[in-house]
């Protein structure tokens, strides 16, 4: 498997996101690879506890329940989420588990989600759950 990404955008990616029209709709293609077992970090309330003995999928489900509500509250939606059967073209050194597309009516709504305190608090479950995560922003107009 390729090197794990840091589960967040770098400075150049953030700057590009901020430079694009904030009112434009946005779709987000997510590719997820789950850890077999969730890995909570030192300082996390679940770290080294019986509650941390869950799969990456289960940890992601905890994250998804709060993130899904916030996405909906911001006018967004999960367009689809489905298992990945195989990589047909491209590097197959990462065997993705799930592909999903989210839609937001604007980049502003997406940024509001990222800066929401409750979202940031629950993101610890996402970080514990995922071995790898690629997020690709798409023009959201076709999903409008």
Backbone torsions as a table, in degrees:
resi	resn	phi	psi	omega
1	UNK	NA	145.3	179.3
2	UNK	-70.6	166.6	-179.2
3	UNK	-58.8	138.1	179.1
4	UNK	-64.8	137.1	173.7
5	UNK	-77.0	171.4	-174.9
6	UNK	-86.2	9.8	176.7
7	UNK	65.0	25.3	176.0
8	UNK	-162.0	161.4	-179.2
9	UNK	-72.8	154.4	174.2
10	UNK	-87.9	175.0	-176.1
11	UNK	-59.9	-41.9	-179.3
12	UNK	-64.7	-38.4	178.7
13	UNK	-66.4	-40.9	177.4
14	UNK	-63.3	-45.3	-179.6
15	UNK	-60.6	-40.8	178.0
16	UNK	-64.6	-44.3	178.5
17	UNK	-57.3	-44.2	-178.5
18	UNK	-70.8	-23.1	-178.3
19	UNK	-83.2	-15.4	-178.3
20	UNK	-82.2	157.0	-179.0
21	UNK	-56.3	119.3	-174.4
22	UNK	-70.8	-21.5	-178.8
23	UNK	-84.8	-13.4	-176.0
24	UNK	-70.6	142.7	175.7
25	UNK	-67.0	154.8	-174.0
26	UNK	-137.3	134.3	168.9
27	UNK	-114.6	147.5	-176.2
28	UNK	-128.8	115.4	174.1
29	UNK	-87.8	122.3	178.3
30	UNK	-112.8	135.6	172.0
31	UNK	-118.3	124.1	-173.9
32	UNK	-118.4	138.2	168.9
33	UNK	-124.7	118.8	-177.2
34	UNK	-88.1	148.1	169.8
35	UNK	-75.0	150.9	175.5
36	UNK	-62.0	-45.1	177.3
37	UNK	-121.9	138.2	176.8
38	UNK	-61.6	145.8	179.4
39	UNK	-125.5	91.2	175.7
40	UNK	-77.5	145.6	-174.0
41	UNK	-90.0	156.4	175.0
42	UNK	-53.3	138.9	-177.7
43	UNK	96.2	-19.0	176.7
44	UNK	-77.4	141.1	179.2
45	UNK	-57.5	-26.4	-180.0
46	UNK	-88.5	-10.6	-174.6
47	UNK	-56.3	127.4	175.4
48	UNK	57.7	30.6	176.3
49	UNK	-114.9	167.5	176.8
50	UNK	-61.0	-32.3	179.9
51	UNK	-64.8	-19.8	-179.7
52	UNK	-86.1	-5.1	-178.8
53	UNK	-82.8	65.1	179.9
54	UNK	-132.2	163.8	178.7
55	UNK	-74.9	163.0	174.1
56	UNK	-60.5	-39.4	177.9
57	UNK	-60.3	-41.7	-180.0
58	UNK	-67.8	-39.9	177.2
59	UNK	-63.7	-38.8	178.9
60	UNK	-67.1	-35.1	177.7
61	UNK	-63.0	-36.6	176.1
62	UNK	-62.7	-47.5	177.2
63	UNK	-60.7	-46.0	-175.3
64	UNK	-61.2	-32.5	-179.0
65	UNK	-66.7	-39.3	178.4
66	UNK	-80.1	-40.1	180.0
67	UNK	-66.0	-39.8	179.8
68	UNK	-61.1	-40.2	178.2
69	UNK	-65.2	-43.6	-179.9
70	UNK	-65.4	-42.5	177.4
71	UNK	-56.3	-46.8	179.6
72	UNK	-63.7	-43.7	179.3
73	UNK	-60.6	-28.9	179.7
74	UNK	-90.2	6.5	178.7
75	UNK	86.7	10.4	179.0
76	UNK	-94.9	178.2	176.7
77	UNK	-158.9	157.6	171.0
78	UNK	-86.2	114.2	-179.3
79	UNK	-71.4	-46.5	172.7
80	UNK	-162.7	160.2	174.6
81	UNK	-146.6	128.9	-175.2
82	UNK	-150.2	150.5	174.6
83	UNK	-63.8	149.2	175.0
84	UNK	-91.2	125.6	179.8
85	UNK	-80.5	-42.3	-178.8
86	UNK	-168.8	165.3	167.5
87	UNK	-95.9	120.7	-178.8
88	UNK	-98.2	-42.5	176.8
89	UNK	-126.9	132.2	-179.5
90	UNK	113.3	178.2	-177.3
91	UNK	-64.1	128.4	176.9
92	UNK	-104.6	25.0	176.6
93	UNK	-79.6	-9.3	172.9
94	UNK	-120.3	122.1	179.1
95	UNK	-99.3	89.6	-176.6
96	UNK	-63.0	144.9	177.9
97	UNK	-92.7	-42.6	-173.1
98	UNK	-137.4	141.9	168.2
99	UNK	-118.4	137.2	-178.9
100	UNK	-145.0	147.3	172.9
101	UNK	-119.8	128.7	172.4
102	UNK	-107.6	151.7	176.7
103	UNK	-124.2	137.6	173.3
104	UNK	-127.3	141.1	-179.0
105	UNK	-67.6	-18.1	177.8
106	UNK	-158.8	159.3	173.2
107	UNK	-64.3	-31.0	177.1
108	UNK	-56.7	-45.0	-179.8
109	UNK	-62.8	-42.2	178.1
110	UNK	-61.4	-46.3	179.1
111	UNK	-64.2	-35.8	177.5
112	UNK	-62.3	-39.7	177.0
113	UNK	-60.8	-47.6	-176.7
114	UNK	-62.8	-28.4	-177.3
115	UNK	-97.8	-2.7	178.7
116	UNK	-66.1	131.2	-176.4
117	UNK	-63.8	-40.1	178.9
118	UNK	-65.5	-40.5	177.1
119	UNK	-60.7	-47.1	-179.4
120	UNK	-62.2	-38.6	180.0
121	UNK	-62.9	-42.9	-177.6
122	UNK	-80.6	-13.2	179.3
123	UNK	-63.7	-16.8	177.1
124	UNK	-60.5	-32.0	177.5
125	UNK	-69.7	-38.1	177.2
126	UNK	-62.6	-46.0	-178.9
127	UNK	-64.4	-36.9	178.4
128	UNK	-70.0	-28.3	-171.8
129	UNK	-83.3	-34.7	-165.2
130	UNK	-100.0	132.2	171.6
131	UNK	-82.5	-30.9	178.6
132	UNK	-158.5	150.9	-179.2
133	UNK	-153.6	121.5	171.7
134	UNK	-111.1	135.8	178.4
135	UNK	-124.6	122.5	-177.7
136	UNK	-120.4	121.4	179.5
137	UNK	-83.8	135.4	-178.4
138	UNK	-120.9	156.1	171.9
139	UNK	-62.9	126.5	-176.0
140	UNK	-85.0	-6.9	-175.5
141	UNK	-55.6	-41.4	-179.6
142	UNK	-63.9	-18.7	-178.5
143	UNK	-92.5	-4.5	-172.9
144	UNK	-64.7	NA	NA
